[in-house]
Amino acid sequence: MSEVYAVRRGLLRDRCAAAGSAAALVTRPANVRYLAGAAPRGAVLLLGPAPSEDTLLCPRAPAKDPADGRPDEALRQTVLPAPGGDPVVAAADLAMALGAESLAVEEHDLTVARHRAMGSVAPRLRLADLGSAVEQLRVVKDEEEIACLRIAAEITDHALGELLESILVGRTERHLALELERRLVDHGADGPAFATSVATGPHSGRGGHRPSDRRVEEGDFLSVRLGANYRGYRCAIGRTFVIGTTPADWQIELYDLVFAAQRAGREALVPGAAYRDVDHAARHILESAGYGEGLAPWTGHGVGLEIDEDPQLAPAAMGKLDACVPVTVEPGVHLPGRGGVRIDDTLVVRPEADGGPELLTITTKELLAL
Amino acid sequence: MSEVYAVRRGLLRDRCAAAGSAAALVTRPANVRYLAGAAPRGAVLLLGPAPSEDTLLCPRAPAKDPADGRPDEALRQTVLPAPGGDPVVAAADLAMALGAESLAVEEHDLTVARHRAMGSVAPRLRLADLGSAVEQLRVVKDEEEIACLRIAAEITDHALGELLESILVGRTERHLALELERRLVDHGADGPAFATSVATGPHSGRGGHRPSDRRVEEGDFLSVRLGANYRGYRCAIGRTFVIGTTPADWQIELYDLVFAAQRAGREALVPGAAYRDVDHAARHILESAGYGEGLAPWTGHGVGLEIDEDPQLAPAAMGKLDACVPVTVEPGVHLPGRGGVRIDDTLVVRPEADGGPELLTITTKELLAL
C-alpha cells in the first residue's frame, strides 16, 4: 500500500521540478492525506528534493485514530518540539536546510499570515505557488480508491434502506437525519461524509437544507441526502419520496421531470465528455420545462477524499471527463412554498466497453409512496 | 437586538480608523456572525467608511435557516450576480467604489490566492492587516451572549443526565456519542458544539478522542465530552465515570487528583488573573504528582461563537482575564494503556462581589459508579 503514496509524491515532485521548484509544501488536509496516507490534525507535508527527505510535520503527537488513516511508513515524521508552533514555519526551515531555493506552497489554502511567517523565518526561500496540482492528481482515482467509494455507497444504501422501512409520519427532520447518521455508523462508516439533509414538505428539494423541527406529514415530499465516509472516501445519495398513499399530480410530474434530467446527466457520463456538456444534458431538461430560474449553479461534482472536489459539472466548467472519475449527478427543482425533488447518485465514469458509468448508489429511483 | 451589531461594528470601525484604514473586510465566519447577526455560507462583511455602507456580500441567495442567525436588518445585503464568484473580490471593488484607499483584511483567515485576487481587481487599494481585532472584541461577552451559553449548558447537562440513567455496559463509544448528540438536539440545541467524544477503558481521559467501536466494560473509566450549540454559542462539559460497583484504588486516586487540579483552575478564575496563572494553578497539581509529561498544552480556553477561542489558558499565554469572559477549565491525565480522567466545565469569570466564577455546566463532579 505504501508504494501508492510514494508514487503519488513522485508525480507531484516531477511537476514541481518542471515548474522550477525543488520542494513543495502541502497544507490542505485532503491533499496531505492523499500523499501521506493520513492527515493528523494540523499536519503538513514537505516534499523535499529527494524522496527520502519527504517529511510529515505534526504540531503535536498525532492521536492514533484508525479513521484518520495510517501515515505512510516510508515517510519521515516530525512532531514540533514547542506546542503552539506552526508546522509551516518549521517546514520552511527544513526546506532551507535541505538546500531548496524555492518552495511551492498551496496559495489557495495557506493564509496570508502563515505565508508571511514562512517568509520571515526563511527570507531567502522563494515561495512559489503549487496551485491545485494535488487536486488535479486526485481527480482520477485508482481501483483501491474506487473500492473505498463502493463500500461507502453500500453503507449509504443500507442506511437509507432501513429508514424507508420505518414509520416516518410525525417525526422531525432533525430526528430522521440523526437516525440516518447513526445507521451509517452502524454499518461501518467512519462517520457521515457531510451533514445529512432531511427536508420535508415545503423544504423538500432544497439543496443543502439543514434539518429543522418540522415533522413529516401526509402528502409531503420528503427529500434526503446522505453519504458515508469510509476510510476517508465520501459518497452521496439523494432521494425524494412521497408520504402517503397517492402522490398528487404535480408531484408525479415534477418527479418525472427531475428523474429525466438526472438520467440524462448520468447517460452523459462518458470518458471525453466535456464537464459543461454533462451539466447541460441535465440542466436543459429542467430549463425547457421552465425551471431555469432557481437551479443550483452545478448539477454534479467530483467526490473522493472530499465530498465536493474537482471536477464541477457546471455551465462554465472547463475540461473533460476521464475514466475512473467518480462524480455525483444531482439535479433538483425546488418550488418556493411548495417543495420539490432532488435525485443524487454517485457514479464512476467508465468507458462504454466496460459497460458505461458505474452506479455506486443503487437505491431505487422509483417514486416511492411511503 | 439590531443595535448590538451596529455597536460592535462601530467599535471595529473606530479601531480600523485609528490604525489608518477607512474600511475593513471580515471573512472569518464566526467574526461575520458576531458583527452581522448571521454568517450565511461563504458570506463576507465589508465595513465601509460610514455605517450605512456596511454590506454583507453573499456568494448566493442565503438559505433561511434559523440556526444560522438572522442578518442584521440595518445592514445592506448583496448577492453576487454570477455563481462561482468570490465575494472578497466584489468587496475589494465595493471598497474602491466607496472611496476607501486602504482596506484591512483578516490575514489569518484569508488565503494567499484570495488576497492576490483582491489585489488584481483593485490594484490601488492598499491591503492592510486587521489582525485579530474582531476576535479580541469577542472575548468579553454581553449578557445576551452569556444567556445563550447558559441555555447551551442547560441543554448539555440534560443530555448528559439522561445518558447516565441508561444502561451503558456493552454499548460502543460511537453509539453513546450519537445518542448524546441526538439528546442535545432533543433538548433544543441547534446541533452539537463540536464532535462528541466518548472514551472507554484505555481510551478514557484522552483529549479529543474520537469514538471507536470499543464497548463499555465493567471496571472501565468512561469519559465523555460534549456540548450544545445554541444560537451559535457553544459550551463544553466533560466528565469521567467508573463502570461497575467499586472503583479501583488507582482510579479513585487519579480522579481525586484531576478533580483537585480542575478545582484549582476554577478557583483561579478571577478578573485580573493572568491566563498563565490559571493554567499553572491546575497544571502544577498534575505536574507535582508526576504527570507533567503527557499533559495537553492548555488547561482551558475561551468559548463563544467558536468552541475554542481566545483566551487560551496555557503556560506561555499573555494577558489577563476580564469579567464576563466564558472559559473552559479542562485538565486531564491519560495513562497510556490504562486510561485516565478528564473533567471539563464551562464557567463565566465574575468578580468576587458577584459571587465569583459562574459555573454553567452543573452536572455533578463526584466520581459516579454507573
Interface residues (C-beta under 8 A of the other chain):
Chain A: R60 A63 D65 P66 A67 P83 G84 V105 E107 H108 D109 L110 T111 V112 A113 R114 H115 R116 D129 R174 H175 L178 E181 R182 V185 R206 G208 H209 R210 S212 P297 A314 A316
Chain B: R41 R60 A63 D65 P66 A67 D68 P83 G84 V105 E107 H108 D109 L110 T111 V112 A113 R114 H115 R116 D129 R174 H175 L178 E181 R182 V185 R206 G208 H209 R210 S212 P297 A314 A316
